[in-house]
Amino acid sequence: MSVMVVWASPNVEGLTAAAKDRIVEGITRAGGTAESLHLCRQKLQSCQACADGWGPCRQEGRCVLEDDFAEIYDRLIAAQGIVFVTPVYWHDVAERLKCLLDRLRRCETGSGRLAGKPCLLVACAGGTGNGAISCLQNMEKVAGHMKMSCMDRLPVIRFNEAYMLPALVGAGEAFAKKIEQQ
Ligand SMILES: Cc1cc2nc3c(=O)[nH]c(=O)nc-3n(C[C@H](O)[C@H](O)[C@H](O)COP(=O)(O)O)c2cc1C
């Protein structure tokens, strides 16, 4: 069983990376295969809202932009589950993940290939942690537009990281086991 762990922080030793590592550990512990995808290393352009606002995304489920998107989309479709791990920027999803989700949502309108796919949402915030919940809500909204099956929404903040990071191992494990049962 394979799970894609998509993460979107430029800091390879930051909180988001630590959260991603714990999730991967949990998936592996459950006997699954976790494939990490670091979005900051991918060539991903922003949606251009081409044509009259809808390009071939609407009817054909594909994007006209030529970058790494099509390959990422294929990998997400092939995975049995997806974990999205983002830093919280401006109370919201980080731009690299937002960019991917914007385009996925459009293509899903035309294809529905991620519909029903289990997902886990993790938001990592610094400082006060303000905005971690709205970030998760925003991700959940997009996952809902794509009719994905959201298993959990987890905030990691400076206050809770000592007990939340270990808990993410359990979350990854439970997620992988749940997928295995389906
Ligand atoms: C542009 C920007 C905006 C941010 N906005 C918020 C925010 O709204 N709320 C918050 O708690 N932290 C915010 N932060 C702090 C990050 O969420 C925090 O540093 C987090 O640990 C980033 O993950 P990283 O450790 O992987 O870099 C922001 C950081 C940046 C760079």
The ligand as a MOL file (V3000), in Angstrom:
LIG
                    3D

  0  0  0     0  0            999 V3000
M  V30 BEGIN CTAB
M  V30 COUNTS 31 33 0 0 0
M  V30 BEGIN ATOM
M  V30 1 C 5.1670 34.2820 5.1050 0
M  V30 2 C 4.9140 33.6360 6.4370 0
M  V30 3 C 3.6800 33.7470 7.0270 0
M  V30 4 C 3.4200 33.1540 8.2610 0
M  V30 5 N 2.1680 33.2160 8.7950 0
M  V30 6 C 1.9170 32.6080 9.9740 0
M  V30 7 C 0.6170 32.6310 10.5260 0
M  V30 8 O -0.3220 33.1700 9.9620 0
M  V30 9 N 0.4170 32.0370 11.7320 0
M  V30 10 C 1.4360 31.3920 12.3910 0
M  V30 11 O 1.1940 30.8590 13.4960 0
M  V30 12 N 2.6670 31.3320 11.8820 0
M  V30 13 C 2.9340 31.9190 10.6790 0
M  V30 14 N 4.1800 31.8490 10.1440 0
M  V30 15 C 5.2070 31.0450 10.8330 0
M  V30 16 C 5.2750 29.6290 10.2510 0
M  V30 17 O 4.0310 28.9920 10.2450 0
M  V30 18 C 6.2420 28.8080 11.0720 0
M  V30 19 O 7.5230 29.3850 10.9820 0
M  V30 20 C 6.2750 27.3650 10.6830 0
M  V30 21 O 7.1020 26.6770 11.6040 0
M  V30 22 C 6.8110 27.2260 9.2940 0
M  V30 23 O 7.1550 25.9300 9.0510 0
M  V30 24 P 8.6800 25.4900 8.8510 0
M  V30 25 O 9.2160 25.3020 10.2590 0
M  V30 26 O 8.5760 24.2660 8.0650 0
M  V30 27 O 9.3630 26.6160 8.1370 0
M  V30 28 C 4.4540 32.4400 8.9230 0
M  V30 29 C 5.7100 32.3270 8.3180 0
M  V30 30 C 5.9410 32.8980 7.0920 0
M  V30 31 C 7.3000 32.7170 6.4370 0
M  V30 END ATOM
M  V30 BEGIN BOND
M  V30 1 1 1 2
M  V30 2 1 2 3
M  V30 3 2 2 30
M  V30 4 2 3 4
M  V30 5 1 4 5
M  V30 6 1 4 28
M  V30 7 2 5 6
M  V30 8 1 6 7
M  V30 9 1 6 13
M  V30 10 2 7 8
M  V30 11 1 7 9
M  V30 12 1 9 10
M  V30 13 2 10 11
M  V30 14 1 10 12
M  V30 15 2 12 13
M  V30 16 1 13 14
M  V30 17 1 14 15
M  V30 18 1 14 28
M  V30 19 1 15 16
M  V30 20 1 16 17
M  V30 21 1 16 18
M  V30 22 1 18 19
M  V30 23 1 18 20
M  V30 24 1 20 21
M  V30 25 1 20 22
M  V30 26 1 22 23
M  V30 27 1 23 24
M  V30 28 2 24 25
M  V30 29 1 24 26
M  V30 30 1 24 27
M  V30 31 2 28 29
M  V30 32 1 29 30
M  V30 33 1 30 31
M  V30 END BOND
M  V30 END CTAB
M  END
